[in-house]
């Protein structure tokens, strides 16, 4: 049985969030590739996906990030090309946005995990899927 880790301070949590680290321990990376995410924290064993469909909620943070970025790019395009039509401005705004899609995807997951762990820090409300994964113990071969 693992001993509980001390809670991270707000400053440590923000620093871990900015570096895309585990919300429980703040040490290990959440991703091991551009689109590959660890199932568990390599350092403390925290299960990142608490239930099937867990990251469906990340769509909300993805929408907010994408809308903000596209809005900024659209505004910049409008300032650079004041006489261009709306369709032209939208296409111009998409050019710098498309390469950022992997970053938006990653950050949406990170923000969702941190928000959800802040809103429900204990594992008391863990679903059956998370409890079954937790029973598997510290088998990190899926990382």
Secondary structure as GFF3:
##gff-version 3
##sequence-region A 1 143
A	DSSP	alpha_helix	10	18	.	.	.	ID=ss1
A	DSSP	three_ten_helix	54	57	.	.	.	ID=ss2
A	DSSP	alpha_helix	58	80	.	.	.	ID=ss3
A	DSSP	alpha_helix	86	98	.	.	.	ID=ss4
A	DSSP	alpha_helix	101	119	.	.	.	ID=ss5
A	DSSP	alpha_helix	128	135	.	.	.	ID=ss6
A	DSSP	three_ten_helix	140	142	.	.	.	ID=ss7
###
